[in-house]
Amino acid sequence: MESAGIQSFFQLEERHHKMPLLPGSRSPGTRAGMQGIIEYVGFLMDLSMFAEYALITGAVMSGMALAKMPEGFKAPIAEVDWEGFKTRCRAEHNVRAVTEEEAGIPVDRVTPGVYGYTYSASLDNPVPLFTKPAFQAFEYHRLPDGEVAVLGCVRTKEADLLKKGEFATIRLYPEPYDDAVTPVVIHYAHVLRSNNKVARANGNYIEFDVKREA
């Protein structure tokens, strides 16, 4: 997201400097004719969109709550005590928050008995943990015995299959999203295969095959 934002900024800057100016003028808004005014207004609109994009990116990176959801966001269809669920899981798993010194260490190498957050969830690549929760970031637990678990939400049908101990292809969301409103804990030991499907723009889900003990 950050690199895309920087690229957009430089594209706007390039457009800004390419706009012809009147002699002695320092502002593209003084370009002669109505066309110059139209182009300048368009430039300001693009700049406004970039500013909004940058604010969302900054909020995600700093863990701030967003007052305005990104385009395409789907609110959960039912109320979920998500914070309560996470608090109970931390107590049951006997994990503490990662420290600043531990931040950035992959979950499978960090000290056992901790939990942390990551936006880039994966079953195939290293998953670094960080101290601050962010928008659509997954919460990972490294249990005291070294096992790795990830918290998330799934659809009702997927949750039913998990409870029965049946094979399921699930999409795990980092928080309640659209019709994925059933909180679950997925242990890496129960994951059969990663399907290498990640949707950063549609709830930031990860998809995989899983079969856990009933």
KAVEN-V924466 format. One record per pair of residues at least 4 apart in sequence whose C-alpha atoms are under 7 Angstrom apart, sorted by sequence separation. I is the first residue (numbers start at 1). J is the second residue. If there is no record, write none. Layout:
BEGIN
i=I j=J
i=I j=J
END
This chain:
BEGIN
i=1 j=5
i=2 j=6
i=3 j=7
i=4 j=8
i=5 j=9
i=6 j=10
i=7 j=11
i=8 j=12
i=9 j=13
i=10 j=14
i=11 j=15
i=12 j=16
i=13 j=17
i=14 j=18
i=15 j=19
i=21 j=25
i=32 j=36
i=33 j=37
i=34 j=38
i=35 j=39
i=36 j=40
i=37 j=41
i=38 j=42
i=39 j=43
i=40 j=44
i=41 j=45
i=42 j=46
i=43 j=47
i=44 j=48
i=45 j=49
i=46 j=50
i=47 j=51
i=48 j=52
i=49 j=53
i=50 j=54
i=51 j=55
i=52 j=56
i=53 j=57
i=54 j=58
i=55 j=59
i=56 j=60
i=57 j=61
i=58 j=62
i=59 j=63
i=60 j=64
i=69 j=73
i=81 j=85
i=82 j=86
i=83 j=87
i=84 j=88
i=85 j=89
i=86 j=90
i=87 j=91
i=88 j=92
i=89 j=93
i=90 j=94
i=91 j=95
i=98 j=102
i=99 j=103
i=105 j=109
i=106 j=110
i=133 j=137
i=142 j=146
i=143 j=147
i=154 j=158
i=155 j=159
i=156 j=160
i=157 j=161
i=158 j=162
i=159 j=163
i=160 j=164
i=161 j=165
i=162 j=166
i=173 j=177
i=176 j=180
i=177 j=181
i=199 j=203
i=200 j=204
i=25 j=30
i=31 j=36
i=59 j=64
i=90 j=95
i=98 j=103
i=105 j=110
i=122 j=127
i=142 j=147
i=143 j=148
i=154 j=159
i=161 j=166
i=176 j=181
i=199 j=204
i=200 j=205
i=21 j=27
i=59 j=65
i=121 j=127
i=142 j=148
i=161 j=167
i=162 j=168
i=198 j=204
i=199 j=205
i=21 j=28
i=29 j=36
i=59 j=66
i=120 j=127
i=141 j=148
i=142 j=149
i=161 j=168
i=198 j=205
i=199 j=206
i=20 j=28
i=22 j=30
i=29 j=37
i=102 j=110
i=141 j=149
i=198 j=206
i=19 j=28
i=21 j=30
i=22 j=31
i=140 j=149
i=141 j=150
i=197 j=206
i=198 j=207
i=21 j=31
i=22 j=32
i=118 j=128
i=140 j=150
i=158 j=168
i=197 j=207
i=20 j=31
i=29 j=40
i=118 j=129
i=139 j=150
i=140 j=151
i=196 j=207
i=28 j=40
i=117 j=129
i=118 j=130
i=139 j=151
i=158 j=170
i=195 j=207
i=116 j=129
i=117 j=130
i=138 j=151
i=194 j=207
i=195 j=208
i=116 j=130
i=117 j=131
i=138 j=152
i=194 j=208
i=116 j=131
i=117 j=132
i=193 j=208
i=194 j=209
i=98 j=114
i=117 j=133
i=193 j=209
i=96 j=113
i=97 j=114
i=98 j=115
i=119 j=136
i=121 j=138
i=154 j=171
i=192 j=209
i=95 j=113
i=96 j=114
i=97 j=115
i=98 j=116
i=119 j=137
i=154 j=172
i=191 j=209
i=192 j=210
i=94 j=113
i=95 j=114
i=96 j=115
i=97 j=116
i=118 j=137
i=119 j=138
i=153 j=172
i=154 j=173
i=191 j=210
i=192 j=211
i=95 j=115
i=106 j=126
i=107 j=127
i=117 j=137
i=118 j=138
i=152 j=172
i=153 j=173
i=190 j=210
i=191 j=211
i=106 j=127
i=107 j=128
i=117 j=138
i=118 j=139
i=152 j=173
i=153 j=174
i=190 j=211
i=106 j=128
i=107 j=129
i=117 j=139
i=152 j=174
i=153 j=175
i=190 j=212
i=105 j=128
i=106 j=129
i=116 j=139
i=117 j=140
i=151 j=174
i=152 j=175
i=153 j=176
i=159 j=182
i=104 j=128
i=105 j=129
i=115 j=139
i=116 j=140
i=155 j=179
i=104 j=129
i=115 j=140
i=116 j=141
i=155 j=180
i=103 j=129
i=104 j=130
i=115 j=141
i=154 j=180
i=155 j=181
i=156 j=182
i=177 j=203
i=103 j=130
i=114 j=141
i=115 j=142
i=153 j=180
i=154 j=181
i=155 j=182
i=103 j=131
i=114 j=142
i=153 j=181
i=154 j=182
i=113 j=142
i=114 j=143
i=153 j=182
i=154 j=183
i=112 j=142
i=113 j=143
i=153 j=183
i=173 j=203
i=100 j=131
i=112 j=143
i=113 j=144
i=152 j=183
i=153 j=184
i=173 j=204
i=174 j=205
i=99 j=131
i=112 j=144
i=152 j=184
i=173 j=205
i=98 j=131
i=112 j=145
i=151 j=184
i=152 j=185
i=172 j=205
i=173 j=206
i=97 j=131
i=112 j=146
i=151 j=185
i=171 j=205
i=172 j=206
i=107 j=142
i=150 j=185
i=151 j=186
i=171 j=206
i=172 j=207
i=138 j=174
i=149 j=185
i=150 j=186
i=171 j=207
i=137 j=174
i=149 j=186
i=150 j=187
i=170 j=207
i=171 j=208
i=136 j=174
i=149 j=187
i=170 j=208
i=136 j=175
i=148 j=187
i=149 j=188
i=169 j=208
i=170 j=209
i=108 j=148
i=148 j=188
i=169 j=209
i=168 j=209
i=169 j=210
i=168 j=210
i=167 j=210
i=168 j=211
i=167 j=211
i=166 j=211
i=165 j=211
i=165 j=212
i=95 j=143
i=165 j=213
i=5 j=54
i=162 j=211
i=165 j=214
i=93 j=143
i=162 j=212
i=164 j=214
i=163 j=214
i=2 j=57
i=1 j=57
i=136 j=203
i=136 j=204
i=63 j=132
i=63 j=133
i=64 j=134
i=63 j=134
i=123 j=194
i=62 j=134
i=63 j=135
i=61 j=134
i=60 j=134
i=60 j=135
i=76 j=176
i=76 j=177
i=77 j=178
i=80 j=181
i=75 j=177
i=76 j=178
i=77 j=179
i=74 j=177
i=75 j=178
i=76 j=179
i=78 j=181
i=74 j=178
i=76 j=181
END
